[in-house]
Amino acid sequence: MSPARKQPDVSTYSGRFAVRLRSLREKAGLTPLELANATGVKQSTLYYWESGNFTPNVSQIESLAIALQTKPRLILPEK
């Protein structure tokens, strides 16, 4: 059994990005490992993004958009 996932702080930009990314990943029916493989990053990197600890750079946003079959601007949260 894995430990409970810490919820991101949605008062920060990285926290809102994390919630948005996880929601899009789940909507696309992808596991964290599948999305990590599709974007060429380590699974741990994806976990950092989904926990709100880090945000991806521009080229990684584009890779995420392709893997999630959406536009890059739709991955980014509202300011």
PyMOL Python script that loads the backbone (N, CA, C, O; Angstrom):
from pymol import cmd

cmd.read_pdbstr("""\
ATOM      1  N   MET A   1       0.848  -1.177   0.000  1.00  0.00           N
ATOM      2  CA  MET A   1       0.000   0.000   0.000  1.00  0.00           C
ATOM      3  C   MET A   1       0.895   1.243   0.000  1.00  0.00           C
ATOM      4  O   MET A   1       1.802   1.359   0.824  1.00  0.00           O
ATOM      5  N   SER A   2       0.640   2.155  -0.914  1.00  0.00           N
ATOM      6  CA  SER A   2       1.456   3.356  -1.008  1.00  0.00           C
ATOM      7  C   SER A   2       0.972   4.405  -0.007  1.00  0.00           C
ATOM      8  O   SER A   2      -0.187   4.389   0.407  1.00  0.00           O
ATOM      9  N   PRO A   3       1.874   5.320   0.380  1.00  0.00           N
ATOM     10  CA  PRO A   3       1.472   6.365   1.331  1.00  0.00           C
ATOM     11  C   PRO A   3       0.484   7.325   0.687  1.00  0.00           C
ATOM     12  O   PRO A   3       0.409   7.437  -0.536  1.00  0.00           O
ATOM     13  N   ALA A   4      -0.266   8.008   1.528  1.00  0.00           N
ATOM     14  CA  ALA A   4      -1.248   8.974   1.039  1.00  0.00           C
ATOM     15  C   ALA A   4      -0.522  10.103   0.314  1.00  0.00           C
ATOM     16  O   ALA A   4       0.521  10.575   0.767  1.00  0.00           O
ATOM     17  N   ARG A   5      -1.074  10.521  -0.796  1.00  0.00           N
ATOM     18  CA  ARG A   5      -0.468  11.587  -1.591  1.00  0.00           C
ATOM     19  C   ARG A   5      -0.766  12.938  -0.960  1.00  0.00           C
ATOM     20  O   ARG A   5      -1.908  13.232  -0.605  1.00  0.00           O
ATOM     21  N   LYS A   6       0.260  13.750  -0.825  1.00  0.00           N
ATOM     22  CA  LYS A   6       0.098  15.098  -0.294  1.00  0.00           C
ATOM     23  C   LYS A   6      -0.571  15.969  -1.353  1.00  0.00           C
ATOM     24  O   LYS A   6      -0.161  15.960  -2.514  1.00  0.00           O
ATOM     25  N   GLN A   7      -1.582  16.708  -0.967  1.00  0.00           N
ATOM     26  CA  GLN A   7      -2.295  17.583  -1.895  1.00  0.00           C
ATOM     27  C   GLN A   7      -1.485  18.850  -2.132  1.00  0.00           C
ATOM     28  O   GLN A   7      -0.944  19.418  -1.184  1.00  0.00           O
ATOM     29  N   PRO A   8      -1.391  19.305  -3.385  1.00  0.00           N
ATOM     30  CA  PRO A   8      -0.647  20.528  -3.675  1.00  0.00           C
ATOM     31  C   PRO A   8      -1.330  21.760  -3.095  1.00  0.00           C
ATOM     32  O   PRO A   8      -2.545  21.778  -2.898  1.00  0.00           O
ATOM     33  N   ASP A   9      -0.544  22.772  -2.829  1.00  0.00           N
ATOM     34  CA  ASP A   9      -1.046  24.050  -2.323  1.00  0.00           C
ATOM     35  C   ASP A   9      -1.597  24.850  -3.502  1.00  0.00           C
ATOM     36  O   ASP A   9      -0.829  25.423  -4.275  1.00  0.00           O
ATOM     37  N   VAL A  10      -2.909  24.892  -3.642  1.00  0.00           N
ATOM     38  CA  VAL A  10      -3.526  25.544  -4.798  1.00  0.00           C
ATOM     39  C   VAL A  10      -3.496  27.070  -4.730  1.00  0.00           C
ATOM     40  O   VAL A  10      -3.997  27.738  -5.634  1.00  0.00           O
ATOM     41  N   SER A  11      -2.917  27.624  -3.674  1.00  0.00           N
ATOM     42  CA  SER A  11      -2.770  29.075  -3.618  1.00  0.00           C
ATOM     43  C   SER A  11      -1.533  29.525  -4.404  1.00  0.00           C
ATOM     44  O   SER A  11      -1.330  30.721  -4.614  1.00  0.00           O
ATOM     45  N   THR A  12      -0.707  28.564  -4.837  1.00  0.00           N
ATOM     46  CA  THR A  12       0.479  28.880  -5.615  1.00  0.00           C
ATOM     47  C   THR A  12       0.269  28.460  -7.070  1.00  0.00           C
ATOM     48  O   THR A  12      -0.558  27.597  -7.366  1.00  0.00           O
ATOM     49  N   TYR A  13       1.024  29.077  -7.964  1.00  0.00           N
ATOM     50  CA  TYR A  13       0.930  28.723  -9.381  1.00  0.00           C
ATOM     51  C   TYR A  13       1.311  27.261  -9.594  1.00  0.00           C
ATOM     52  O   TYR A  13       0.621  26.538 -10.312  1.00  0.00           O
ATOM     53  N   SER A  14       2.408  26.823  -8.974  1.00  0.00           N
ATOM     54  CA  SER A  14       2.848  25.431  -9.162  1.00  0.00           C
ATOM     55  C   SER A  14       1.819  24.449  -8.607  1.00  0.00           C
ATOM     56  O   SER A  14       1.661  23.352  -9.144  1.00  0.00           O
ATOM     57  N   GLY A  15       1.129  24.825  -7.556  1.00  0.00           N
ATOM     58  CA  GLY A  15       0.079  23.970  -7.009  1.00  0.00           C
ATOM     59  C   GLY A  15      -1.111  23.857  -7.944  1.00  0.00           C
ATOM     60  O   GLY A  15      -1.666  22.773  -8.127  1.00  0.00           O
ATOM     61  N   ARG A  16      -1.500  24.978  -8.534  1.00  0.00           N
ATOM     62  CA  ARG A  16      -2.610  24.957  -9.502  1.00  0.00           C
ATOM     63  C   ARG A  16      -2.216  24.178 -10.757  1.00  0.00           C
ATOM     64  O   ARG A  16      -3.033  23.464 -11.339  1.00  0.00           O
ATOM     65  N   PHE A  17      -0.948  24.324 -11.167  1.00  0.00           N
ATOM     66  CA  PHE A  17      -0.468  23.553 -12.309  1.00  0.00           C
ATOM     67  C   PHE A  17      -0.534  22.059 -11.990  1.00  0.00           C
ATOM     68  O   PHE A  17      -0.952  21.266 -12.833  1.00  0.00           O
ATOM     69  N   ALA A  18      -0.130  21.678 -10.799  1.00  0.00           N
ATOM     70  CA  ALA A  18      -0.130  20.271 -10.390  1.00  0.00           C
ATOM     71  C   ALA A  18      -1.524  19.666 -10.464  1.00  0.00           C
ATOM     72  O   ALA A  18      -1.702  18.565 -10.986  1.00  0.00           O
ATOM     73  N   VAL A  19      -2.496  20.375  -9.949  1.00  0.00           N
ATOM     74  CA  VAL A  19      -3.878  19.898  -9.972  1.00  0.00           C
ATOM     75  C   VAL A  19      -4.366  19.774 -11.406  1.00  0.00           C
ATOM     76  O   VAL A  19      -5.025  18.795 -11.756  1.00  0.00           O
ATOM     77  N   ARG A  20      -4.051  20.752 -12.231  1.00  0.00           N
ATOM     78  CA  ARG A  20      -4.466  20.741 -13.638  1.00  0.00           C
ATOM     79  C   ARG A  20      -3.831  19.559 -14.380  1.00  0.00           C
ATOM     80  O   ARG A  20      -4.509  18.851 -15.124  1.00  0.00           O
ATOM     81  N   LEU A  21      -2.535  19.353 -14.174  1.00  0.00           N
ATOM     82  CA  LEU A  21      -1.831  18.266 -14.858  1.00  0.00           C
ATOM     83  C   LEU A  21      -2.395  16.904 -14.465  1.00  0.00           C
ATOM     84  O   LEU A  21      -2.644  16.058 -15.324  1.00  0.00           O
ATOM     85  N   ARG A  22      -2.591  16.699 -13.190  1.00  0.00           N
ATOM     86  CA  ARG A  22      -3.114  15.410 -12.735  1.00  0.00           C
ATOM     87  C   ARG A  22      -4.522  15.170 -13.289  1.00  0.00           C
ATOM     88  O   ARG A  22      -4.852  14.059 -13.705  1.00  0.00           O
ATOM     89  N   SER A  23      -5.333  16.204 -13.289  1.00  0.00           N
ATOM     90  CA  SER A  23      -6.689  16.085 -13.819  1.00  0.00           C
ATOM     91  C   SER A  23      -6.665  15.711 -15.301  1.00  0.00           C
ATOM     92  O   SER A  23      -7.407  14.827 -15.730  1.00  0.00           O
ATOM     93  N   LEU A  24      -5.825  16.374 -16.074  1.00  0.00           N
ATOM     94  CA  LEU A  24      -5.718  16.073 -17.505  1.00  0.00           C
ATOM     95  C   LEU A  24      -5.178  14.663 -17.742  1.00  0.00           C
ATOM     96  O   LEU A  24      -5.638  13.963 -18.643  1.00  0.00           O
ATOM     97  N   ARG A  25      -4.204  14.250 -16.933  1.00  0.00           N
ATOM     98  CA  ARG A  25      -3.644  12.905 -17.072  1.00  0.00           C
ATOM     99  C   ARG A  25      -4.710  11.854 -16.800  1.00  0.00           C
ATOM    100  O   ARG A  25      -4.846  10.890 -17.554  1.00  0.00           O
ATOM    101  N   GLU A  26      -5.463  12.040 -15.726  1.00  0.00           N
ATOM    102  CA  GLU A  26      -6.512  11.087 -15.382  1.00  0.00           C
ATOM    103  C   GLU A  26      -7.620  11.076 -16.439  1.00  0.00           C
ATOM    104  O   GLU A  26      -8.153  10.017 -16.771  1.00  0.00           O
ATOM    105  N   LYS A  27      -7.962  12.248 -16.961  1.00  0.00           N
ATOM    106  CA  LYS A  27      -8.985  12.342 -18.003  1.00  0.00           C
ATOM    107  C   LYS A  27      -8.533  11.605 -19.270  1.00  0.00           C
ATOM    108  O   LYS A  27      -9.348  11.010 -19.976  1.00  0.00           O
ATOM    109  N   ALA A  28      -7.230  11.650 -19.547  1.00  0.00           N
ATOM    110  CA  ALA A  28      -6.683  10.957 -20.715  1.00  0.00           C
ATOM    111  C   ALA A  28      -6.542   9.458 -20.471  1.00  0.00           C
ATOM    112  O   ALA A  28      -6.245   8.706 -21.400  1.00  0.00           O
ATOM    113  N   GLY A  29      -6.752   9.019 -19.229  1.00  0.00           N
ATOM    114  CA  GLY A  29      -6.665   7.598 -18.908  1.00  0.00           C
ATOM    115  C   GLY A  29      -5.240   7.080 -18.844  1.00  0.00           C
ATOM    116  O   GLY A  29      -4.993   5.898 -19.087  1.00  0.00           O
ATOM    117  N   LEU A  30      -4.298   7.964 -18.516  1.00  0.00           N
ATOM    118  CA  LEU A  30      -2.891   7.573 -18.442  1.00  0.00           C
ATOM    119  C   LEU A  30      -2.432   7.423 -16.999  1.00  0.00           C
ATOM    120  O   LEU A  30      -2.867   8.168 -16.121  1.00  0.00           O
ATOM    121  N   THR A  31      -1.568   6.472 -16.764  1.00  0.00           N
ATOM    122  CA  THR A  31      -0.931   6.342 -15.456  1.00  0.00           C
ATOM    123  C   THR A  31       0.251   7.306 -15.424  1.00  0.00           C
ATOM    124  O   THR A  31       0.690   7.774 -16.475  1.00  0.00           O
ATOM    125  N   PRO A  32       0.771   7.610 -14.233  1.00  0.00           N
ATOM    126  CA  PRO A  32       1.959   8.463 -14.180  1.00  0.00           C
ATOM    127  C   PRO A  32       3.125   7.887 -14.996  1.00  0.00           C
ATOM    128  O   PRO A  32       3.840   8.631 -15.666  1.00  0.00           O
ATOM    129  N   LEU A  33       3.311   6.587 -14.939  1.00  0.00           N
ATOM    130  CA  LEU A  33       4.397   5.958 -15.686  1.00  0.00           C
ATOM    131  C   LEU A  33       4.196   6.107 -17.195  1.00  0.00           C
ATOM    132  O   LEU A  33       5.149   6.388 -17.922  1.00  0.00           O
ATOM    133  N   GLU A  34       2.974   5.923 -17.663  1.00  0.00           N
ATOM    134  CA  GLU A  34       2.692   6.073 -19.089  1.00  0.00           C
ATOM    135  C   GLU A  34       2.948   7.498 -19.570  1.00  0.00           C
ATOM    136  O   GLU A  34       3.528   7.699 -20.637  1.00  0.00           O
ATOM    137  N   LEU A  35       2.519   8.483 -18.791  1.00  0.00           N
ATOM    138  CA  LEU A  35       2.743   9.875 -19.178  1.00  0.00           C
ATOM    139  C   LEU A  35       4.226  10.218 -19.116  1.00  0.00           C
ATOM    140  O   LEU A  35       4.735  10.925 -19.986  1.00  0.00           O
ATOM    141  N   ALA A  36       4.911   9.731 -18.114  1.00  0.00           N
ATOM    142  CA  ALA A  36       6.355   9.979 -18.014  1.00  0.00           C
ATOM    143  C   ALA A  36       7.072   9.399 -19.233  1.00  0.00           C
ATOM    144  O   ALA A  36       7.918  10.067 -19.828  1.00  0.00           O
ATOM    145  N   ASN A  37       6.746   8.179 -19.603  1.00  0.00           N
ATOM    146  CA  ASN A  37       7.374   7.555 -20.768  1.00  0.00           C
ATOM    147  C   ASN A  37       7.045   8.316 -22.053  1.00  0.00           C
ATOM    148  O   ASN A  37       7.905   8.474 -22.919  1.00  0.00           O
ATOM    149  N   ALA A  38       5.821   8.780 -22.176  1.00  0.00           N
ATOM    150  CA  ALA A  38       5.392   9.496 -23.377  1.00  0.00           C
ATOM    151  C   ALA A  38       6.083  10.847 -23.521  1.00  0.00           C
ATOM    152  O   ALA A  38       6.243  11.351 -24.632  1.00  0.00           O
ATOM    153  N   THR A  39       6.489  11.428 -22.408  1.00  0.00           N
ATOM    154  CA  THR A  39       7.120  12.751 -22.453  1.00  0.00           C
ATOM    155  C   THR A  39       8.636  12.679 -22.330  1.00  0.00           C
ATOM    156  O   THR A  39       9.319  13.694 -22.470  1.00  0.00           O
ATOM    157  N   GLY A  40       9.162  11.495 -22.070  1.00  0.00           N
ATOM    158  CA  GLY A  40      10.610  11.339 -21.974  1.00  0.00           C
ATOM    159  C   GLY A  40      11.220  11.822 -20.676  1.00  0.00           C
ATOM    160  O   GLY A  40      12.399  12.172 -20.633  1.00  0.00           O
ATOM    161  N   VAL A  41      10.420  11.845 -19.608  1.00  0.00           N
ATOM    162  CA  VAL A  41      10.948  12.223 -18.295  1.00  0.00           C
ATOM    163  C   VAL A  41      10.840  11.029 -17.350  1.00  0.00           C
ATOM    164  O   VAL A  41      10.139  10.058 -17.633  1.00  0.00           O
ATOM    165  N   LYS A  42      11.536  11.118 -16.241  1.00  0.00           N
ATOM    166  CA  LYS A  42      11.443  10.060 -15.235  1.00  0.00           C
ATOM    167  C   LYS A  42      10.100  10.166 -14.520  1.00  0.00           C
ATOM    168  O   LYS A  42       9.510  11.243 -14.428  1.00  0.00           O
ATOM    169  N   GLN A  43       9.636   9.037 -14.023  1.00  0.00           N
ATOM    170  CA  GLN A  43       8.369   9.034 -13.287  1.00  0.00           C
ATOM    171  C   GLN A  43       8.461   9.928 -12.059  1.00  0.00           C
ATOM    172  O   GLN A  43       7.482  10.577 -11.690  1.00  0.00           O
ATOM    173  N   SER A  44       9.619   9.967 -11.430  1.00  0.00           N
ATOM    174  CA  SER A  44       9.784  10.823 -10.251  1.00  0.00           C
ATOM    175  C   SER A  44       9.618  12.300 -10.610  1.00  0.00           C
ATOM    176  O   SER A  44       9.110  13.084  -9.808  1.00  0.00           O
ATOM    177  N   THR A  45      10.043  12.675 -11.809  1.00  0.00           N
ATOM    178  CA  THR A  45       9.861  14.065 -12.264  1.00  0.00           C
ATOM    179  C   THR A  45       8.381  14.386 -12.386  1.00  0.00           C
ATOM    180  O   THR A  45       7.932  15.456 -11.976  1.00  0.00           O
ATOM    181  N   LEU A  46       7.632  13.456 -12.950  1.00  0.00           N
ATOM    182  CA  LEU A  46       6.193  13.665 -13.080  1.00  0.00           C
ATOM    183  C   LEU A  46       5.542  13.789 -11.700  1.00  0.00           C
ATOM    184  O   LEU A  46       4.644  14.610 -11.511  1.00  0.00           O
ATOM    185  N   TYR A  47       5.987  12.986 -10.747  1.00  0.00           N
ATOM    186  CA  TYR A  47       5.447  13.093  -9.383  1.00  0.00           C
ATOM    187  C   TYR A  47       5.753  14.466  -8.775  1.00  0.00           C
ATOM    188  O   TYR A  47       4.918  15.035  -8.072  1.00  0.00           O
ATOM    189  N   TYR A  48       6.948  14.995  -9.046  1.00  0.00           N
ATOM    190  CA  TYR A  48       7.276  16.336  -8.550  1.00  0.00           C
ATOM    191  C   TYR A  48       6.337  17.373  -9.158  1.00  0.00           C
ATOM    192  O   TYR A  48       5.884  18.283  -8.464  1.00  0.00           O
ATOM    193  N   TRP A  49       6.046  17.241 -10.444  1.00  0.00           N
ATOM    194  CA  TRP A  49       5.127  18.180 -11.091  1.00  0.00           C
ATOM    195  C   TRP A  49       3.742  18.060 -10.503  1.00  0.00           C
ATOM    196  O   TRP A  49       3.097  19.073 -10.231  1.00  0.00           O
ATOM    197  N   GLU A  50       3.263  16.827 -10.299  1.00  0.00           N
ATOM    198  CA  GLU A  50       1.896  16.625  -9.790  1.00  0.00           C
ATOM    199  C   GLU A  50       1.768  16.938  -8.303  1.00  0.00           C
ATOM    200  O   GLU A  50       0.655  17.088  -7.800  1.00  0.00           O
ATOM    201  N   SER A  51       2.876  17.039  -7.602  1.00  0.00           N
ATOM    202  CA  SER A  51       2.810  17.397  -6.188  1.00  0.00           C
ATOM    203  C   SER A  51       2.970  18.901  -5.983  1.00  0.00           C
ATOM    204  O   SER A  51       2.803  19.402  -4.871  1.00  0.00           O
ATOM    205  N   GLY A  52       3.294  19.617  -7.061  1.00  0.00           N
ATOM    206  CA  GLY A  52       3.440  21.066  -6.959  1.00  0.00           C
ATOM    207  C   GLY A  52       4.809  21.512  -6.515  1.00  0.00           C
ATOM    208  O   GLY A  52       5.005  22.686  -6.201  1.00  0.00           O
ATOM    209  N   ASN A  53       5.774  20.590  -6.481  1.00  0.00           N
ATOM    210  CA  ASN A  53       7.127  20.967  -6.071  1.00  0.00           C
ATOM    211  C   ASN A  53       7.896  21.672  -7.180  1.00  0.00           C
ATOM    212  O   ASN A  53       8.707  22.556  -6.906  1.00  0.00           O
ATOM    213  N   PHE A  54       7.652  21.292  -8.422  1.00  0.00           N
ATOM    214  CA  PHE A  54       8.320  21.873  -9.577  1.00  0.00           C
ATOM    215  C   PHE A  54       7.328  21.997 -10.716  1.00  0.00           C
ATOM    216  O   PHE A  54       6.276  21.357 -10.712  1.00  0.00           O
ATOM    217  N   THR A  55       7.672  22.828 -11.696  1.00  0.00           N
ATOM    218  CA  THR A  55       6.886  22.922 -12.922  1.00  0.00           C
ATOM    219  C   THR A  55       7.817  22.648 -14.101  1.00  0.00           C
ATOM    220  O   THR A  55       9.013  22.929 -14.024  1.00  0.00           O
ATOM    221  N   PRO A  56       7.284  22.109 -15.178  1.00  0.00           N
ATOM    222  CA  PRO A  56       8.128  21.797 -16.331  1.00  0.00           C
ATOM    223  C   PRO A  56       8.524  23.048 -17.105  1.00  0.00           C
ATOM    224  O   PRO A  56       7.907  24.105 -16.970  1.00  0.00           O
ATOM    225  N   ASN A  57       9.578  22.904 -17.928  1.00  0.00           N
ATOM    226  CA  ASN A  57       9.968  24.020 -18.786  1.00  0.00           C
ATOM    227  C   ASN A  57       9.110  24.010 -20.054  1.00  0.00           C
ATOM    228  O   ASN A  57       8.266  23.131 -20.225  1.00  0.00           O
ATOM    229  N   VAL A  58       9.320  24.965 -20.925  1.00  0.00           N
ATOM    230  CA  VAL A  58       8.470  25.137 -22.101  1.00  0.00           C
ATOM    231  C   VAL A  58       8.469  23.907 -23.000  1.00  0.00           C
ATOM    232  O   VAL A  58       7.407  23.479 -23.453  1.00  0.00           O
ATOM    233  N   SER A  59       9.635  23.331 -23.268  1.00  0.00           N
ATOM    234  CA  SER A  59       9.676  22.159 -24.150  1.00  0.00           C
ATOM    235  C   SER A  59       8.950  20.973 -23.524  1.00  0.00           C
ATOM    236  O   SER A  59       8.349  20.167 -24.234  1.00  0.00           O
ATOM    237  N   GLN A  60       9.003  20.865 -22.207  1.00  0.00           N
ATOM    238  CA  GLN A  60       8.296  19.777 -21.523  1.00  0.00           C
ATOM    239  C   GLN A  60       6.785  20.000 -21.562  1.00  0.00           C
ATOM    240  O   GLN A  60       6.018  19.040 -21.634  1.00  0.00           O
ATOM    241  N   ILE A  61       6.355  21.260 -21.515  1.00  0.00           N
ATOM    242  CA  ILE A  61       4.922  21.577 -21.637  1.00  0.00           C
ATOM    243  C   ILE A  61       4.426  21.109 -23.000  1.00  0.00           C
ATOM    244  O   ILE A  61       3.340  20.539 -23.110  1.00  0.00           O
ATOM    245  N   GLU A  62       5.220  21.350 -24.031  1.00  0.00           N
ATOM    246  CA  GLU A  62       4.832  20.920 -25.377  1.00  0.00           C
ATOM    247  C   GLU A  62       4.736  19.402 -25.456  1.00  0.00           C
ATOM    248  O   GLU A  62       3.809  18.878 -26.075  1.00  0.00           O
ATOM    249  N   SER A  63       5.677  18.685 -24.842  1.00  0.00           N
ATOM    250  CA  SER A  63       5.633  17.216 -24.825  1.00  0.00           C
ATOM    251  C   SER A  63       4.408  16.718 -24.069  1.00  0.00           C
ATOM    252  O   SER A  63       3.764  15.753 -24.481  1.00  0.00           O
ATOM    253  N   LEU A  64       4.090  17.381 -22.962  1.00  0.00           N
ATOM    254  CA  LEU A  64       2.896  17.015 -22.199  1.00  0.00           C
ATOM    255  C   LEU A  64       1.638  17.215 -23.034  1.00  0.00           C
ATOM    256  O   LEU A  64       0.739  16.374 -23.024  1.00  0.00           O
ATOM    257  N   ALA A  65       1.577  18.330 -23.755  1.00  0.00           N
ATOM    258  CA  ALA A  65       0.406  18.615 -24.579  1.00  0.00           C
ATOM    259  C   ALA A  65       0.210  17.540 -25.650  1.00  0.00           C
ATOM    260  O   ALA A  65      -0.914  17.109 -25.908  1.00  0.00           O
ATOM    261  N   ILE A  66       1.300  17.116 -26.264  1.00  0.00           N
ATOM    262  CA  ILE A  66       1.208  16.074 -27.285  1.00  0.00           C
ATOM    263  C   ILE A  66       0.724  14.769 -26.653  1.00  0.00           C
ATOM    264  O   ILE A  66      -0.172  14.116 -27.189  1.00  0.00           O
ATOM    265  N   ALA A  67       1.304  14.392 -25.534  1.00  0.00           N
ATOM    266  CA  ALA A  67       0.929  13.134 -24.865  1.00  0.00           C
ATOM    267  C   ALA A  67      -0.511  13.166 -24.368  1.00  0.00           C
ATOM    268  O   ALA A  67      -1.201  12.147 -24.380  1.00  0.00           O
ATOM    269  N   LEU A  68      -0.961  14.337 -23.932  1.00  0.00           N
ATOM    270  CA  LEU A  68      -2.325  14.467 -23.407  1.00  0.00           C
ATOM    271  C   LEU A  68      -3.328  14.845 -24.483  1.00  0.00           C
ATOM    272  O   LEU A  68      -4.516  15.009 -24.202  1.00  0.00           O
ATOM    273  N   GLN A  69      -2.857  14.983 -25.703  1.00  0.00           N
ATOM    274  CA  GLN A  69      -3.689  15.321 -26.853  1.00  0.00           C
ATOM    275  C   GLN A  69      -4.490  16.598 -26.612  1.00  0.00           C
ATOM    276  O   GLN A  69      -5.709  16.635 -26.776  1.00  0.00           O
ATOM    277  N   THR A  70      -3.766  17.639 -26.219  1.00  0.00           N
ATOM    278  CA  THR A  70      -4.381  18.941 -25.982  1.00  0.00           C
ATOM    279  C   THR A  70      -3.418  20.026 -26.425  1.00  0.00           C
ATOM    280  O   THR A  70      -2.321  19.721 -26.896  1.00  0.00           O
ATOM    281  N   LYS A  71      -3.798  21.264 -26.287  1.00  0.00           N
ATOM    282  CA  LYS A  71      -2.945  22.390 -26.642  1.00  0.00           C
ATOM    283  C   LYS A  71      -2.131  22.798 -25.410  1.00  0.00           C
ATOM    284  O   LYS A  71      -2.616  22.702 -24.282  1.00  0.00           O
ATOM    285  N   PRO A  72      -0.887  23.256 -25.630  1.00  0.00           N
ATOM    286  CA  PRO A  72      -0.049  23.652 -24.489  1.00  0.00           C
ATOM    287  C   PRO A  72      -0.709  24.670 -23.564  1.00  0.00           C
ATOM    288  O   PRO A  72      -0.573  24.579 -22.344  1.00  0.00           O
ATOM    289  N   ARG A  73      -1.418  25.634 -24.134  1.00  0.00           N
ATOM    290  CA  ARG A  73      -2.030  26.672 -23.283  1.00  0.00           C
ATOM    291  C   ARG A  73      -3.123  26.104 -22.377  1.00  0.00           C
ATOM    292  O   ARG A  73      -3.443  26.694 -21.344  1.00  0.00           O
ATOM    293  N   LEU A  74      -3.695  24.958 -22.762  1.00  0.00           N
ATOM    294  CA  LEU A  74      -4.746  24.365 -21.936  1.00  0.00           C
ATOM    295  C   LEU A  74      -4.197  23.586 -20.747  1.00  0.00           C
ATOM    296  O   LEU A  74      -4.944  23.221 -19.840  1.00  0.00           O
ATOM    297  N   ILE A  75      -2.896  23.334 -20.753  1.00  0.00           N
ATOM    298  CA  ILE A  75      -2.270  22.653 -19.602  1.00  0.00           C
ATOM    299  C   ILE A  75      -2.008  23.662 -18.489  1.00  0.00           C
ATOM    300  O   ILE A  75      -2.073  23.336 -17.304  1.00  0.00           O
ATOM    301  N   LEU A  76      -1.712  24.882 -18.894  1.00  0.00           N
ATOM    302  CA  LEU A  76      -1.372  25.913 -17.904  1.00  0.00           C
ATOM    303  C   LEU A  76      -2.616  26.362 -17.151  1.00  0.00           C
ATOM    304  O   LEU A  76      -3.674  26.540 -17.753  1.00  0.00           O
ATOM    305  N   PRO A  77      -2.498  26.549 -15.838  1.00  0.00           N
ATOM    306  CA  PRO A  77      -3.659  26.976 -15.035  1.00  0.00           C
ATOM    307  C   PRO A  77      -3.925  28.455 -15.201  1.00  0.00           C
ATOM    308  O   PRO A  77      -3.092  29.203 -15.712  1.00  0.00           O
ATOM    309  N   GLU A  78      -5.100  28.861 -14.758  1.00  0.00           N
ATOM    310  CA  GLU A  78      -5.429  30.284 -14.720  1.00  0.00           C
ATOM    311  C   GLU A  78      -4.477  30.965 -13.750  1.00  0.00           C
ATOM    312  O   GLU A  78      -4.062  30.368 -12.757  1.00  0.00           O
ATOM    313  N   LYS A  79      -4.141  32.184 -14.030  1.00  0.00           N
ATOM    314  CA  LYS A  79      -3.208  32.929 -13.156  1.00  0.00           C
ATOM    315  C   LYS A  79      -3.839  33.269 -11.834  1.00  0.00           C
ATOM    316  O   LYS A  79      -3.198  33.889 -10.986  1.00  0.00           O
TER     317      LYS A  79
END
""", "prot")
cmd.dss("prot")
cmd.show_as("cartoon", "prot")
cmd.util.cbc("prot")
cmd.orient("prot")
